[in-house]
Amino acid sequence: MRAGDFQRAWEINDLDLAQRVAERAPKHEGPRHLQQIWRGEPLRDARVLVRCYHGLGDTIQFIRFAKPLRRIAREVTVWAQPELLRRIQDVEGVDHVLPLHDGTCDAKYDVDIEVMELAHALRATPCAISQAVPYLRAPLRSSHVAYPALEPECFHIGLVWRAGDWDLRRSVDLARLAPLAHIPGIRLHLLQPTQVSERPIPFPARDRARSKIDDAAAVIADLDLVITVDTMMAHLAGAMAVPAWTMLCQCCDWRWGGGESTPWYPGMRLFRQTRSGHWDLVVEQMCAALAQIVRERTKERV
C-alpha cells in the first residue's frame, strides 16, 4: 500500500483472509479496532452492514466505498460514530445510517464488513479512489454558529496542529507555525481550540474552532486552504475536496504512500519530515510554497 501496488496488497490480504476462514477465527471478539469482520462472503445482492470500528478519520476516508458497494449490494447500512451521522447520511450509496454504540446493532443484514475492509473486498485501484473525490458535501451553515465575513483580497488558511494523544509524533507545536503568519496577504484561522500551554497565541489568528464536525466542515468549506497534521481534519477536507496540505511525521501511516501527493485525495499536498521530530524544514517548505501562491494571486489581480 505504501508503494501504491494495490493489486499486490489484495493478493496478500487474500492469503490472510483464507487463513482466518480455515482457522474459523472469531469475528466479533476482542477490542473493536482489532476485529477483522469480513470472511469473504459475497456482497452482491446482499444486505450489507458496514461497521465503523476505527477512528473518525478512518471512517471518513473509507466511506467513499459505499457508492461502489451499493452498485452490487441490495442494501447498505452504515453503523458509524454518532459524530459523523449527518455527513455519512448524505454519502451516495448509503441507504441507512445508525449510531455506533457498545451493544449489538439492530439492523437486519446478510453480510457484515468493517469499513476499512471495503477497499479489499471491492479490489480498489488508485485510479478508482481518486475519481471518487469529493464524496462528502459541504453542510449547510448552522444558525447557531457565527461565520465572520472573510476578506476577499486575502488568502485564508485553517490550521490544525495537534493530533490525538495516542501518537504525539503527529503533532507540531503551534509556535512552530508562526512563520506562516509573516507571509503578506495570509490570514490564519485556528480550527481547534488552544490549550493553556499554547496561550497567548504566538501570532495573529482567528479562532474558528468548532466542537461539532458538521460546523467544522462548514467552516473549512469557506477557506482557501487547510494546513493540518495527520488527523481527522485532513480526511474531512480531503473528502470534501477542500485544498489541504498535510504535515507528516517521518514514520507516517501507510496510507500516505511516499510522495508529495496521494490518490486518496487528489487535491491534497503532503509535506514530510526528513528527520523524526523536526518540523522546521516542513514549515520552511510550506512558507516557500505559500509565498509563490500569493505572488501568483497578486499577478492575476493586477
MIGU-925658 format. One line per field, with one value per residue (C-alpha): x, y, z. Coordinates in steps of 0.5 Angstrom, whole numbers, plus 500, padded with zeros to 3 digits. Example, Ala and Ser with C-alpha at 12.3 -4.5 7.8 and 13.67 -1.06 7.14 Angstrom:
<pts>
c1 <- [525 527]
c2 <- [491 498]
c3 <- [516 514]
</pts>
This chain:
<pts>
c1 <- [500 506 508 502 501 494 494 499 496 490 494 497 490 487 492 491 483 484 488 483 477 481 482 475 477 472 469 467 471 477 478 474 479 483 477 477 470 469 470 470 462 459 457 453 445 446 444 451 452 458 462 466 470 477 478 474 479 479 471 471 477 474 466 468 467 459 458 461 459 452 452 453 449 442 442 448 447 453 454 458 460 455 459 459 452 450 456 455 448 449 454 452 451 449 441 441 446 446 449 455 454 457 451 449 447 439 440 438 443 446 454 458 464 469 469 477 476 472 478 480 473 472 479 480 485 489 485 478 479 482 476 471 473 469 464 462 458 459 454 449 451 448 444 447 455 458 461 465 466 473 477 477 483 487 489 485 488 486 491 490 497 495 494 491 495 496 501 504 509 504 503 507 508 503 509 513 508 509 513 507 504 509 507 504 497 496 490 491 485 485 481 482 482 488 491 493 500 499 497 498 497 504 502 495 490 482 479 475 475 468 466 462 464 459 460 468 466 462 468 473 469 470 477 483 487 487 494 494 497 495 489 481 481 486 481 475 478 480 474 470 476 478 485 489 497 498 504 507 512 518 514 508 502 502 496 500 505 512 511 508 501 496 491 486 485 488 487 492 499 504 510 514 519 526 528 524 521 524 518 522 524 517 515 520 518 510 512 516 510 505 509 509 502 501 505 501 495 498 499 493 489 494]
c2 <- [500 505 503 504 497 496 489 486 488 485 479 479 480 474 470 473 472 465 463 466 463 456 457 459 466 469 476 480 478 483 490 493 497 490 486 483 482 480 473 473 473 475 482 482 483 482 487 489 492 497 497 503 501 505 513 518 520 512 512 519 516 509 511 513 506 506 508 502 498 500 498 491 490 490 495 499 500 504 503 509 514 519 525 523 521 527 527 520 520 524 520 517 509 509 507 507 510 508 511 506 504 499 494 490 493 493 493 487 484 478 480 485 488 493 500 499 492 495 497 490 487 491 491 498 501 508 511 509 512 519 519 518 525 529 525 529 535 542 542 548 553 553 558 558 559 565 566 572 575 574 579 577 580 575 568 565 558 554 551 544 543 538 530 525 524 516 519 525 524 527 534 540 546 551 556 553 555 562 564 562 569 573 572 578 577 571 570 565 561 556 550 547 550 552 549 553 552 555 562 567 565 567 570 573 568 568 563 558 552 548 542 539 536 539 546 545 542 549 553 550 550 557 557 557 552 548 546 540 535 527 527 527 534 532 527 531 537 532 528 535 537 543 544 541 541 535 535 528 526 521 515 516 512 507 511 517 513 516 522 529 527 522 518 518 526 529 536 535 536 532 535 530 531 528 527 525 530 536 540 547 544 542 549 553 549 551 558 558 555 560 566 563 562 570 572 569 571 578 578 575 581 587]
c3 <- [500 501 494 491 489 491 487 491 497 496 494 501 504 500 504 511 509 507 514 518 515 515 523 524 527 531 528 534 540 543 542 536 533 532 530 523 521 513 512 504 504 497 498 491 492 500 505 508 515 515 522 523 529 528 528 525 520 518 517 513 509 507 507 500 498 500 493 489 494 493 486 488 494 495 501 505 513 516 523 525 530 532 531 523 522 519 514 512 511 505 502 496 497 504 505 512 518 525 531 534 541 546 544 538 532 531 523 519 515 511 511 515 514 517 513 512 509 504 500 499 498 492 490 490 485 486 480 482 489 486 482 488 491 493 496 503 501 505 510 511 516 523 525 532 530 528 521 520 513 510 507 499 498 503 503 508 512 517 522 525 529 535 533 538 545 543 537 539 534 529 533 532 537 535 536 530 525 527 520 516 519 517 509 507 505 509 514 519 523 528 527 534 541 544 551 557 555 548 550 549 541 538 532 529 528 529 533 528 533 533 537 532 526 522 524 523 516 514 517 512 506 506 507 501 504 511 513 518 521 520 524 522 520 514 512 512 508 503 502 501 496 500 498 504 506 511 515 516 521 519 521 518 517 511 507 506 501 500 495 495 493 495 491 496 496 489 492 498 498 503 507 510 516 514 521 527 531 526 523 522 514 513 516 511 505 506 507 500 497 500 498 491 491 494 488 483 486 486 479 477 480 477]
</pts>
